[in-house]
Amino acid sequence: MGRPSKYPAEFRAEAVRLVLTTDKSMAEVGRDLGISDKTLGAWVRKEREKQTLDALPGALSEHERLELKRLRKEVSDLKVEREILRKAAAYFAKEMTR
């Protein structure tokens, strides 16, 4: 996981809204708010991707996407744990036959 953002979520959302709803350029909005236009551009790009995903038929909500990501990580961790336990069981079974 990355480092925590130094900008509150409300500030980021408002900055993105200004870019998307006003006729100001991203650089102008960034200068007005005192942030890099690259940082602002990343926020805008992320919001546009989110809007695109939300517009697809049968699309998952942001909450559902986060839950799916969490569950996939959990499944991956459980597979690793299962493999470790399988190897440990094989090792101890071999030791018992000696």
Residue, then its C-alpha position, 0 to 999 in steps of 0.5 A: m500500500g502507498r503512503p497516505s495522501k496529504y490531501p483530504a478526500e474532500f479537497r481532491a473531489e472538489a479539485v476534480r469537480l472544478v476540472l470537469t465542470t469549469d472551463k478552466s484548464m487542469a494547469e489553471v485549477g492546479r495553480d489556483l489550488g497550489i497543487s501540481d497539474k500532474t497530481l491533479g491529472a492523476w486524480v482526474r484520470k482516476e475519476r474518469e476511469k471510475q465513471t467509465l466503469d460505473a457506466l458499463p452495464g452490470a458494472l460493480s459499484e466501487h464498494e463491490r470492486l473493493e470487496l472483490k479485491r479484498l476477497r481475491k487477496e484473501v483467497s491468494d493468502l489462503k492458497v499459500e497457507r494451504e500449500i505450506l500446510r500440505k508440505a508440512a503434513a507430507y514432511f511429518a508423515k515421512e518422519m512418522t514412517r521412520 
